């Protein structure tokens, strides 16, 4: 079972969700198994500051090749970081890893965030439970 009481992922997700309450509206992105929000690029500095409080490690196209395996696997799953895209993560040495993909749109006006957890040890029923918890933590 995915440990509902495990302080790490629940605490991080609830902190992020709470910090963005009234700022971002979350929806489910089934393509990537993540919560998704979009916002105007004019808010990028304040949004990034909030993210960095809980997801303190930032990866981009300049340093992703030096990232630990789990971070590079996430990068591959998401299609690889392009210029301007970032991946914010919790400590890669602790599982499950919580990550946020930061994807600016081509028009330069909008940025998408996708937040999820990565845990290589989950069975299919545990993954389904993890998805339900993630949705609950972000009010979906």
C-alpha positions as a LaTeX table, in Angstrom:
\begin{tabular}{lrrr}
\hline
Residue & $x$ (\AA) & $y$ (\AA) & $z$ (\AA) \\
\hline
Unk1 & 0.00 & 0.00 & 0.00 \\
Unk2 & 1.08 & 3.56 & $-0.67$ \\
Unk3 & 1.68 & 4.94 & 2.81 \\
Unk4 & $-0.95$ & 7.63 & 3.29 \\
Unk5 & 0.74 & 8.76 & 6.51 \\
Unk6 & 4.22 & 9.04 & 5.06 \\
Unk7 & 5.11 & 12.63 & 5.81 \\
Unk8 & 7.33 & 13.23 & 2.78 \\
Unk9 & 5.14 & 13.23 & $-0.33$ \\
Unk10 & 1.92 & 14.14 & 1.44 \\
Unk11 & 3.54 & 17.05 & 3.27 \\
Unk12 & 5.23 & 18.37 & 0.12 \\
Unk13 & 2.10 & 18.07 & $-2.02$ \\
Unk14 & $-0.17$ & 19.62 & 0.59 \\
Unk15 & 2.29 & 22.49 & 1.13 \\
Unk16 & 2.49 & 23.19 & $-2.60$ \\
Unk17 & $-1.27$ & 22.83 & $-3.06$ \\
Unk18 & $-1.95$ & 25.11 & $-0.13$ \\
Unk19 & 0.56 & 27.73 & $-1.30$ \\
Unk20 & $-1.18$ & 27.87 & $-4.67$ \\
Unk21 & $-4.73$ & 27.88 & $-3.33$ \\
Unk22 & $-6.62$ & 30.70 & $-5.03$ \\
Unk23 & $-3.65$ & 31.24 & $-7.38$ \\
Unk24 & $-3.75$ & 28.12 & $-9.58$ \\
Unk25 & $-6.54$ & 25.76 & $-10.58$ \\
Unk26 & $-5.51$ & 22.14 & $-10.81$ \\
Unk27 & $-6.77$ & 19.46 & $-13.18$ \\
Unk28 & $-5.69$ & 15.90 & $-13.91$ \\
Unk29 & $-3.32$ & 15.17 & $-16.79$ \\
Unk30 & $-3.79$ & 11.48 & $-17.53$ \\
Unk31 & $-1.11$ & 11.55 & $-20.24$ \\
Unk32 & 1.62 & 12.12 & $-17.65$ \\
Unk33 & $-0.18$ & 10.96 & $-14.47$ \\
Unk34 & 0.21 & 14.40 & $-12.91$ \\
Unk35 & $-1.75$ & 17.33 & $-11.61$ \\
Unk36 & $-1.69$ & 20.18 & $-14.12$ \\
Unk37 & $-2.07$ & 23.95 & $-13.83$ \\
Unk38 & $-1.45$ & 26.77 & $-16.28$ \\
Unk39 & $-0.66$ & 30.40 & $-15.54$ \\
Unk40 & 0.35 & 33.61 & $-17.28$ \\
Unk41 & 4.08 & 34.14 & $-17.76$ \\
Unk42 & 3.83 & 37.42 & $-15.84$ \\
Unk43 & 3.48 & 35.39 & $-12.65$ \\
Unk44 & 6.53 & 33.21 & $-13.27$ \\
Unk45 & 8.79 & 34.72 & $-10.61$ \\
Unk46 & 6.24 & 34.39 & $-7.80$ \\
Unk47 & 5.19 & 30.89 & $-8.92$ \\
Unk48 & 8.82 & 29.76 & $-9.14$ \\
Unk49 & 9.53 & 31.14 & $-5.65$ \\
Unk50 & 6.65 & 29.12 & $-4.20$ \\
Unk51 & 7.80 & 25.95 & $-5.98$ \\
Unk52 & 11.39 & 26.29 & $-4.81$ \\
Unk53 & 10.33 & 26.32 & $-1.16$ \\
Unk54 & 9.19 & 22.68 & $-1.37$ \\
Unk55 & 10.93 & 21.43 & $-4.52$ \\
Unk56 & 14.36 & 22.87 & $-3.91$ \\
Unk57 & 16.42 & 21.21 & $-6.65$ \\
Unk58 & 16.15 & 22.59 & $-10.18$ \\
Unk59 & 17.18 & 20.74 & $-13.32$ \\
Unk60 & 17.29 & 22.17 & $-16.84$ \\
Unk61 & 18.84 & 21.28 & $-20.18$ \\
Unk62 & 22.27 & 22.40 & $-18.92$ \\
Unk63 & 22.47 & 20.01 & $-15.95$ \\
Unk64 & 19.96 & 17.19 & $-16.55$ \\
Unk65 & 22.66 & 14.86 & $-17.91$ \\
Unk66 & 24.37 & 15.02 & $-14.49$ \\
Unk67 & 21.14 & 14.19 & $-12.62$ \\
Unk68 & 20.63 & 10.92 & $-10.73$ \\
Unk69 & 19.00 & 8.04 & $-12.63$ \\
Unk70 & 15.50 & 8.62 & $-11.25$ \\
Unk71 & 15.53 & 12.27 & $-12.39$ \\
Unk72 & 16.80 & 11.32 & $-15.86$ \\
Unk73 & 14.06 & 8.66 & $-16.08$ \\
Unk74 & 11.45 & 11.32 & $-15.31$ \\
Unk75 & 13.02 & 13.58 & $-17.93$ \\
Unk76 & 12.83 & 10.78 & $-20.50$ \\
Unk77 & 9.21 & 9.98 & $-19.53$ \\
Unk78 & 8.31 & 13.64 & $-20.06$ \\
Unk79 & 10.03 & 13.79 & $-23.46$ \\
Unk80 & 13.27 & 15.49 & $-22.45$ \\
Unk81 & 13.86 & 19.04 & $-21.28$ \\
Unk82 & 13.94 & 21.68 & $-23.98$ \\
Unk83 & 15.26 & 25.22 & $-23.70$ \\
Unk84 & 13.33 & 27.13 & $-21.04$ \\
Unk85 & 11.84 & 24.00 & $-19.48$ \\
Unk86 & 12.76 & 22.98 & $-15.95$ \\
Unk87 & 12.22 & 20.14 & $-13.56$ \\
Unk88 & 11.90 & 20.97 & $-9.85$ \\
Unk89 & 12.39 & 18.02 & $-7.48$ \\
Unk90 & 12.66 & 16.98 & $-3.89$ \\
Unk91 & 15.84 & 15.18 & $-2.81$ \\
Unk92 & 16.46 & 12.43 & $-5.42$ \\
Unk93 & 17.95 & 10.19 & $-2.72$ \\
Unk94 & 14.54 & 9.89 & $-1.02$ \\
Unk95 & 11.63 & 8.00 & $-2.49$ \\
Unk96 & 9.14 & 8.79 & $-3.60$ \\
Unk97 & 10.56 & 11.74 & $-5.42$ \\
Unk98 & 8.12 & 14.61 & $-5.98$ \\
Unk99 & 8.69 & 16.59 & $-9.17$ \\
Unk100 & 7.25 & 19.53 & $-11.04$ \\
Unk101 & 7.72 & 19.97 & $-14.78$ \\
Unk102 & 7.81 & 23.65 & $-15.78$ \\
Unk103 & 6.88 & 24.03 & $-19.43$ \\
Unk104 & 6.64 & 27.46 & $-21.06$ \\
Unk105 & 4.38 & 27.51 & $-24.10$ \\
Unk106 & 5.68 & 28.53 & $-27.50$ \\
Unk107 & 3.67 & 31.77 & $-27.40$ \\
Unk108 & 5.68 & 33.00 & $-24.40$ \\
Unk109 & 2.46 & 33.94 & $-22.59$ \\
Unk110 & 1.61 & 30.78 & $-20.67$ \\
Unk111 & 3.47 & 28.24 & $-18.53$ \\
Unk112 & 2.21 & 24.78 & $-17.57$ \\
Unk113 & 3.12 & 22.97 & $-14.36$ \\
Unk114 & 2.79 & 19.24 & $-13.92$ \\
Unk115 & 3.36 & 17.78 & $-10.45$ \\
Unk116 & 3.60 & 14.09 & $-9.64$ \\
Unk117 & 5.61 & 11.58 & $-7.68$ \\
Unk118 & 8.01 & 8.96 & $-8.94$ \\
Unk119 & 8.36 & 5.73 & $-7.05$ \\
Unk120 & 9.85 & 2.77 & $-8.86$ \\
Unk121 & 8.61 & 0.25 & $-6.31$ \\
Unk122 & 4.83 & 0.54 & $-6.67$ \\
Unk123 & 2.49 & $-2.18$ & $-7.91$ \\
Unk124 & $-0.44$ & $-1.23$ & $-10.17$ \\
Unk125 & $-2.93$ & $-1.06$ & $-7.25$ \\
Unk126 & $-0.46$ & 1.11 & $-5.32$ \\
Unk127 & $-0.06$ & 3.39 & $-8.35$ \\
Unk128 & $-3.85$ & 3.77 & $-8.54$ \\
Unk129 & $-3.96$ & 4.67 & $-4.85$ \\
Unk130 & $-1.11$ & 7.15 & $-5.33$ \\
Unk131 & $-3.06$ & 8.86 & $-8.12$ \\
Unk132 & $-6.14$ & 9.17 & $-5.90$ \\
Unk133 & $-4.07$ & 10.67 & $-3.09$ \\
Unk134 & $-2.36$ & 13.13 & $-5.44$ \\
Unk135 & $-5.74$ & 14.28 & $-6.74$ \\
Unk136 & $-7.01$ & 14.63 & $-3.17$ \\
Unk137 & $-3.97$ & 16.64 & $-2.05$ \\
Unk138 & $-4.50$ & 19.11 & $-4.91$ \\
Unk139 & $-8.25$ & 19.31 & $-4.58$ \\
Unk140 & $-9.19$ & 17.56 & $-7.80$ \\
\hline
\end{tabular}
